[in-house]
């Protein structure tokens, strides 16, 4: 992630990947769910399976939403860097092309807690 500053930036960023002892930050956004209005921050190693991060970190964070039990995990629409993306949960974070401080987004078709359906 590039740094945008109004003046010269004369010191290294403190949140660069080297400061996380072999781990990295990932951000996940659940679109159209205002109870989860900001991205979730997840933490894992590049060689950790993405499915483990989803099961152990993301799902517990999502559970308070009334739509959680209605999610069809096979129908989720995923995007990364603004492009449609199909994650492989049996592969690692690195194998899925996710890097430090990257955000991926997901939509759960037919579910939109607190947001009216599109077109209304």
C-alpha positions as CSV (number, residue, x, y, z in Angstrom):
1,X,0.0,0.0,0.0
2,X,1.5,3.3,-1.0
3,X,1.9,6.1,1.5
4,X,0.3,9.4,0.6
5,X,1.7,12.3,2.6
6,X,1.5,16.1,2.3
7,X,5.2,16.4,2.9
8,X,8.4,14.3,2.6
9,X,8.1,11.0,4.4
10,X,11.5,10.5,6.1
11,X,11.0,7.3,8.0
12,X,9.9,3.7,7.3
13,X,6.3,2.8,7.8
14,X,5.7,0.9,11.0
15,X,3.1,-1.4,9.6
16,X,5.3,-2.9,6.8
17,X,5.3,-6.7,6.6
18,X,8.8,-7.1,8.1
19,X,7.4,-6.0,11.4
20,X,4.9,-8.8,11.7
21,X,7.3,-11.7,12.2
22,X,6.4,-13.7,9.1
23,X,2.7,-12.9,9.2
24,X,0.6,-10.4,7.3
25,X,-2.6,-8.4,7.7
26,X,-5.6,-9.0,5.4
27,X,-8.8,-7.0,5.2
28,X,-12.1,-8.6,4.3
29,X,-15.3,-6.6,3.6
30,X,-18.8,-8.0,3.6
31,X,-20.7,-5.8,1.1
32,X,-24.2,-4.6,1.9
33,X,-24.0,-5.4,5.6
34,X,-24.0,-2.2,7.6
35,X,-23.7,-4.1,10.9
36,X,-20.2,-4.9,9.5
37,X,-19.6,-1.4,8.1
38,X,-15.8,-1.5,8.1
39,X,-13.4,-4.2,6.8
40,X,-12.5,-7.0,9.2
41,X,-8.8,-7.1,9.9
42,X,-7.4,-10.7,9.7
43,X,-3.9,-11.9,10.6
44,X,-2.1,-14.9,9.2
45,X,1.1,-16.3,7.7
46,X,1.5,-16.5,3.9
47,X,1.8,-20.3,4.1
48,X,-1.5,-20.6,6.1
49,X,-4.5,-22.1,4.3
50,X,-7.0,-19.4,3.4
51,X,-9.8,-21.7,4.5
52,X,-8.3,-21.8,8.1
53,X,-8.3,-18.0,8.3
54,X,-11.9,-17.9,7.0
55,X,-13.1,-20.6,9.5
56,X,-11.1,-19.4,12.6
57,X,-11.2,-15.6,12.1
58,X,-13.7,-14.3,9.6
59,X,-16.7,-16.5,10.4
60,X,-16.6,-15.8,14.2
61,X,-16.5,-12.0,13.4
62,X,-19.5,-12.3,11.1
63,X,-21.6,-14.5,13.4
64,X,-23.5,-11.6,15.2
65,X,-25.1,-10.6,11.9
66,X,-28.7,-11.9,11.6
67,X,-27.9,-13.1,8.0
68,X,-25.0,-15.3,9.1
69,X,-26.9,-18.5,9.4
70,X,-28.5,-17.9,5.9
71,X,-25.3,-17.6,4.0
72,X,-24.8,-20.0,1.1
73,X,-21.0,-20.2,1.1
74,X,-21.0,-21.7,-2.4
75,X,-22.9,-18.7,-3.8
76,X,-20.7,-15.9,-2.4
77,X,-19.3,-13.5,-5.0
78,X,-15.7,-12.6,-4.2
79,X,-13.6,-9.8,-5.5
80,X,-9.9,-8.8,-5.1
81,X,-8.4,-5.6,-6.4
82,X,-11.8,-4.8,-7.9
83,X,-11.9,-7.9,-10.1
84,X,-14.0,-11.1,-9.7
85,X,-12.0,-13.6,-7.8
86,X,-12.4,-17.3,-7.0
87,X,-10.5,-18.1,-3.8
88,X,-9.2,-21.6,-3.2
89,X,-9.7,-22.3,0.5
90,X,-7.4,-25.4,0.3
91,X,-4.5,-23.2,-0.9
92,X,-2.4,-20.9,1.2
93,X,-2.8,-17.1,1.4
94,X,0.2,-16.7,-0.8
95,X,-1.1,-19.2,-3.4
96,X,-4.3,-17.2,-3.5
97,X,-2.3,-14.1,-4.4
98,X,-3.0,-12.2,-1.2
99,X,-0.3,-9.9,0.0
100,X,0.2,-7.8,3.2
101,X,-2.6,-5.3,3.8
102,X,-4.6,-6.5,0.8
103,X,-8.4,-6.3,0.9
104,X,-10.8,-8.8,-0.5
105,X,-14.6,-8.2,-0.6
106,X,-17.5,-10.6,-0.8
107,X,-21.3,-10.4,-1.4
108,X,-23.9,-12.8,-0.2
109,X,-26.6,-12.8,-2.9
110,X,-30.1,-12.3,-1.5
111,X,-28.8,-11.1,1.9
112,X,-28.3,-7.5,2.7
113,X,-28.8,-6.7,6.4
114,X,-29.9,-3.1,6.9
115,X,-29.5,-2.3,3.3
116,X,-32.5,-2.3,0.9
117,X,-32.2,-4.5,-2.1
118,X,-30.7,-2.8,-5.2
119,X,-33.2,-1.0,-7.3
120,X,-35.6,0.0,-4.5
